[in-house]
């Protein structure tokens, strides 16, 4: 427990991964010696600050997830494997109903290069600054332009103030559960969980992420992940 608060990790891994062009859902593709999802969950398993893990998987993948990932790699902190919804937001909403009080850390199942320090810094910022939600993020490297429907440039955004948001994202449980319930009733949609808190006026902030904390969604991402894994092994 962290300062008498239970920390539950919700790992969302119900996506189909159509951009990967693979018959196997992306989270079960092999990255070196084990599935991508197993790499991700193993970090939360090792992280002392995390008490429990809830995994959200596609309904048809649950037996594979349980046998080949959770049991296959002795991931004893995993308490539930739940069937996901039609969207990532729906999957997170369903998982949060199984979470009790405390702190929730929501993470993408296909971000295997997360480490304990990223998780811990998020939880510490959440509690230490008395905010409702936080996420790790990195400065944008490229110039970003705002365009209209015809790809005509409307303006160039100030790169110094732009951040690419990653996971993990950390929340007080009662807050993130409430905003997901409101969003489900009102039909509000967002690209990530922190954006839902923004939408409803809660206090949110960011903390430094890492450029190698990539989300594996395309074949090119998988190639990059293999290179990153080799680099980590050498160091």
C-alpha positions as CSV (number, residue, x, y, z in Angstrom):
1,X,0.0,0.0,0.0
2,X,1.1,3.6,-0.7
3,X,0.6,5.8,2.4
4,X,-2.3,3.6,3.4
5,X,-3.9,3.8,0.0
6,X,-4.3,0.7,-2.2
7,X,-2.8,1.0,-5.6
8,X,-4.6,-0.9,-8.4
9,X,-3.2,-1.1,-11.9
10,X,-5.7,-1.4,-14.7
11,X,-4.0,-2.7,-17.8
12,X,-6.0,-2.2,-20.9
13,X,-5.3,-5.0,-23.5
14,X,-8.5,-5.6,-25.4
15,X,-7.5,-4.0,-28.7
16,X,-7.6,-5.9,-32.0
17,X,-4.6,-4.2,-33.5
18,X,-5.8,-3.9,-37.0
19,X,-2.8,-1.7,-38.0
20,X,-0.4,-4.5,-37.1
21,X,-1.7,-6.6,-40.0
22,X,-1.3,-9.8,-37.9
23,X,-3.7,-12.7,-37.3
24,X,-2.6,-12.5,-33.6
25,X,-3.8,-9.6,-31.5
26,X,-0.8,-7.3,-31.0
27,X,-0.5,-7.7,-27.2
28,X,0.2,-11.4,-27.7
29,X,2.9,-11.0,-30.3
30,X,6.3,-12.2,-29.1
31,X,8.9,-9.6,-28.1
32,X,12.1,-11.5,-27.7
33,X,11.2,-14.3,-25.2
34,X,7.6,-13.5,-24.2
35,X,4.4,-11.8,-25.3
36,X,4.3,-8.0,-25.3
37,X,1.6,-8.1,-22.6
38,X,3.7,-10.3,-20.4
39,X,6.5,-7.8,-20.5
40,X,4.1,-5.0,-19.5
41,X,2.5,-6.9,-16.7
42,X,5.8,-8.1,-15.4
43,X,6.8,-4.5,-14.6
44,X,3.7,-4.0,-12.5
45,X,4.3,-7.4,-10.8
46,X,7.8,-6.2,-9.8
47,X,6.7,-2.8,-8.7
48,X,6.4,-2.7,-4.9
49,X,4.0,0.3,-5.0
50,X,1.4,-1.7,-6.9
51,X,-0.9,-4.0,-4.8
52,X,-3.3,-5.4,-7.5
53,X,-3.6,-5.7,-11.2
54,X,-6.8,-5.9,-13.3
55,X,-6.4,-6.8,-16.9
56,X,-8.9,-6.0,-19.6
57,X,-8.8,-8.4,-22.6
58,X,-11.0,-9.2,-25.6
59,X,-13.5,-11.9,-24.5
60,X,-12.1,-14.5,-26.9
61,X,-8.5,-13.8,-25.7
62,X,-9.2,-14.4,-22.0
63,X,-8.2,-18.1,-21.9
64,X,-5.0,-17.3,-23.7
65,X,-4.3,-14.3,-21.5
66,X,-4.8,-16.4,-18.4
67,X,-2.9,-19.5,-19.4
68,X,-0.1,-18.1,-21.6
69,X,0.5,-14.8,-19.9
70,X,-0.8,-14.6,-16.3
71,X,-0.2,-18.2,-15.2
72,X,2.7,-18.8,-17.7
73,X,4.7,-16.0,-16.1
74,X,3.5,-16.3,-12.5
75,X,1.9,-12.9,-12.4
76,X,0.3,-13.3,-9.0
77,X,-0.8,-9.7,-8.6
78,X,-3.3,-10.1,-11.4
79,X,-6.7,-10.5,-9.5
80,X,-9.1,-10.3,-12.5
81,X,-9.1,-10.7,-16.3
82,X,-12.2,-8.9,-17.6
83,X,-13.8,-8.8,-21.0
84,X,-13.4,-5.4,-22.7
85,X,-15.9,-3.3,-24.4
86,X,-16.2,-2.0,-28.0
87,X,-13.8,0.9,-27.3
88,X,-10.8,1.5,-25.0
89,X,-12.9,3.9,-23.0
90,X,-15.7,1.3,-22.5
91,X,-13.0,-1.2,-21.5
92,X,-11.6,1.1,-18.9
93,X,-15.1,2.0,-17.6
94,X,-15.9,-1.7,-17.1
95,X,-12.6,-2.4,-15.3
96,X,-13.0,0.5,-12.9
97,X,-16.3,-1.0,-11.6
98,X,-14.1,-3.7,-10.1
99,X,-11.8,-1.3,-8.4
100,X,-12.4,-0.2,-4.8
101,X,-11.1,2.9,-3.1
102,X,-7.5,4.1,-3.3
103,X,-5.4,4.9,-6.4
104,X,-5.8,3.6,-9.9
105,X,-3.0,3.5,-12.4
106,X,-4.3,3.0,-16.0
107,X,-1.8,1.7,-18.5
108,X,-1.7,0.4,-22.1
109,X,-1.0,-3.3,-22.4
110,X,1.2,-2.6,-25.4
111,X,3.6,-0.2,-23.7
112,X,6.1,-2.8,-22.4
113,X,9.0,-0.4,-21.7
114,X,7.3,1.3,-18.7
115,X,9.3,0.9,-15.5
116,X,8.7,1.2,-11.8
117,X,10.0,4.7,-11.6
118,X,7.4,6.0,-14.1
119,X,4.7,4.3,-12.0
120,X,6.0,5.6,-8.7
121,X,6.6,9.2,-9.9
122,X,3.0,9.3,-11.1
123,X,1.6,8.1,-7.8
124,X,3.8,10.4,-5.8
125,X,2.8,13.4,-7.8
126,X,-0.9,12.5,-7.5
127,X,-0.7,12.3,-3.7
128,X,2.0,14.9,-3.1
129,X,0.4,17.7,-5.1
130,X,-3.2,16.8,-4.1
131,X,-4.5,16.6,-7.6
132,X,-7.1,14.4,-9.2
133,X,-5.1,12.9,-12.1
134,X,-1.7,12.9,-13.7
135,X,0.0,11.3,-16.7
136,X,3.5,11.0,-18.0
137,X,4.3,12.9,-21.2
138,X,7.2,14.0,-23.4
139,X,7.9,17.2,-25.3
140,X,6.9,17.1,-28.9
141,X,10.0,16.9,-31.2
142,X,8.4,17.8,-34.5
143,X,6.7,21.0,-35.6
144,X,3.0,20.6,-35.3
145,X,0.5,22.4,-37.6
146,X,-3.2,22.7,-37.2
147,X,-5.1,22.0,-40.5
148,X,-8.7,22.0,-41.7
149,X,-10.6,19.2,-43.4
150,X,-8.8,20.0,-46.7
151,X,-5.3,19.7,-45.1
152,X,-4.9,23.5,-45.4
153,X,-2.7,24.9,-42.7
154,X,-4.5,27.1,-40.3
155,X,-1.6,27.8,-37.9
156,X,1.6,26.4,-36.5
157,X,1.4,25.5,-32.8
158,X,4.0,26.5,-30.2
159,X,6.0,23.3,-29.9
160,X,7.5,24.4,-26.6
161,X,4.1,24.1,-25.0
162,X,3.1,20.7,-26.6
163,X,3.4,17.4,-24.9
164,X,2.8,13.8,-26.2
165,X,0.9,12.1,-23.5
166,X,1.7,8.5,-22.6
167,X,0.6,6.0,-19.9
168,X,0.8,5.3,-17.0
169,X,-1.9,7.7,-15.9
170,X,-2.7,7.9,-12.2
171,X,-6.0,8.9,-10.5
172,X,-7.8,8.9,-7.2
173,X,-10.2,5.9,-7.6
174,X,-13.4,7.7,-6.7
175,X,-12.7,10.5,-9.2
176,X,-11.9,8.4,-12.2
177,X,-14.8,6.1,-11.6
178,X,-17.2,9.0,-11.3
179,X,-16.0,10.7,-14.6
180,X,-16.3,7.4,-16.5
181,X,-19.8,6.9,-15.2
182,X,-20.8,10.5,-16.2
183,X,-19.2,10.0,-19.6
184,X,-21.1,6.8,-20.2
185,X,-24.4,8.4,-19.4
186,X,-23.7,11.6,-21.4
187,X,-22.0,10.0,-24.3
188,X,-18.8,12.0,-23.7
189,X,-15.7,10.5,-25.4
190,X,-12.0,11.2,-25.0
191,X,-8.8,9.8,-26.4
192,X,-7.4,9.1,-23.0
193,X,-8.6,9.0,-19.4
194,X,-6.9,12.2,-18.3
195,X,-8.9,14.0,-21.0
196,X,-12.1,12.9,-19.3
197,X,-11.0,14.6,-16.1
198,X,-10.2,17.8,-18.1
199,X,-13.6,17.7,-19.7
200,X,-15.3,17.7,-16.3
201,X,-13.1,20.4,-14.8
202,X,-10.9,18.3,-12.4
203,X,-7.3,19.2,-11.5
204,X,-4.8,17.4,-13.7
205,X,-1.2,17.8,-14.6
206,X,1.7,16.0,-16.3
207,X,5.1,14.7,-15.3
208,X,8.1,13.7,-17.4
209,X,7.8,10.5,-19.4
210,X,10.3,8.8,-21.6
211,X,10.7,8.6,-25.3
212,X,11.3,4.9,-25.2
213,X,8.0,4.3,-23.5
214,X,6.5,3.5,-26.9
215,X,3.1,2.1,-27.7
216,X,3.4,-0.9,-30.1
217,X,0.6,-0.5,-32.7
218,X,2.3,-1.0,-36.1
219,X,4.9,-3.4,-37.6
220,X,7.4,-0.5,-37.5
221,X,6.8,-0.1,-33.7
222,X,7.5,-3.8,-33.2
223,X,10.8,-3.5,-35.0
224,X,11.7,-0.5,-32.9
225,X,10.7,-2.4,-29.7
226,X,13.0,-5.3,-30.7
227,X,15.9,-2.8,-31.0
228,X,15.1,-1.2,-27.7
229,X,14.9,-4.6,-26.0
230,X,18.3,-5.5,-27.4
231,X,19.7,-2.2,-26.1
232,X,18.3,-2.8,-22.6
233,X,19.8,-6.3,-22.5
234,X,23.2,-5.0,-23.3
235,X,23.1,-2.4,-20.6
